Amino acid sequence: MELTPAPDIDRMVRRLVPRLPFSYIDPAKITCIRSTLATSRARARIWSFPKIWQMALKHPPHYIIEVLSQHFDHLSDDDKARVIIHELMHIPKNFSGALVPHHGLHKRIDHRTVEALFSQYKKAQ
């Protein structure tokens, strides 16, 4: 597996966040990476930075969004935005470095909620 910076995804995150109810997300604390030859079937995934690492390294909360080139790069721009919205939804409102599961008590990360946010994003463009 090869990892490289993904400035195009970074730009997308910086475009999406202010147009959606993600005021708690700091795009400057999200690093975007593109992987090639990863064996996962996912299009993208988000990586947390747990509290114990934050304390040990004396570093504030941070997230990594990884797009898997072979499953992501061929998508339309709209579908890429949907995938990144999905990943951003995993960031909790306290921006703690933890992750929100797909089916939590107060939040669902599923096709319907992603589509609703994508529609909101398109109207805000």
N, C-alpha and C positions, 0 to 999 in steps of 0.2 A: 504494500500500500504506500502511495506517495501522498504527501500533504503539502499544499501550497496556499498562500494567502488568496482570499477571494474578494478583491475590492469591489466587484460588481454586486456581490451579495451585501457587502457593507453599505453600499449606496442604496440598495433596496431597503435595508433595515432603516436607514436614516430617512427614507421617503415614507415608509409605512408608519412608523411609530407616531409622528405628530398628527397623522390623519385618522388615527384610531384611538380608542379609549385606553391607551397604553402610557399615560403620563408618568407612571411609576417606573418606566423602563428608561435607562440611560444608555443610548446607543454607543456612547464612548466606552462603555464597559462591556461591550459585546464584540468578540473577535470572530470573524468569519473565515472559514477554512474550506478549501475544496480538496476532497480526496479522490484519488483515482485507484482503481483496482481493489477497492474494498469489497469484502465478500458479503456484506449485508445487502438485503433487498430493499432497504429503506431508501427514500429519495433524499432525506435529510434527517439530521438528529441534533439535539441540543445537549450540551454537556454542562454539568453543574460544577460549582466550586464550593464544596462543603465547608461549613464553619470551621472544622478542625484544621483544614488546609489554610483557610484565611488567617486563623490565629497563628499557626506555625510559621507561615511565610510573611506575616504582617502585611497582608494585601487585602483590599476591600473586595466585596462580592463582584464576581465577573461570570460571564457565560461565553461559551463557544458554540456557534452554529456551524455545523459541518454539512456541506452539501456533497452528496455522492455523485460524482461527475457522470457516471454511466447511466444513472437513473434520473438525474435532475437536468442536465444541460440541454437535452433535446425537448424539454417542455416549452410550451408557449409562455410568453411573459406573464399572462394572467395566471396560469397554473403555477408558475414559479412563485408569484406573489402569494397564492393560496398556501403553498407549502411553507413559506417563511412565516406567514400569519400563524399557521398551525404551531410552528416551533416557538414563536413569540408567546403564544398562549400558555406555554409551559412555565413561563417566568411568573413567580408569585408577586402579588401586589406589594410585598415588603422588600422585594429585590434582595433577598437574603443570600442568594447563591444556591438555594435549594430548587427543586422542580415540582411543578403541579402535575399530578397524575391525570390520565385521560378522564377518569370518572371520580371526581372528588365530591365532597359534600355540597359545595356551593358553585362548582364550575364543571362544565362538560366540554371536553375538547373532542369534537366530532365534526362530521361533514356539515351538519346544519349550522353550527355556531361559526365554523370557518367561513361558510358561504355568506352568512349574515354580516360578518366583519368585512369580507371581501367586497360585498355590495356597498357597504358604508365607505370603504376606501375608494371605490370607483366614483362614487358621488362626490367625494371630497377633492378629486383630482382637478 
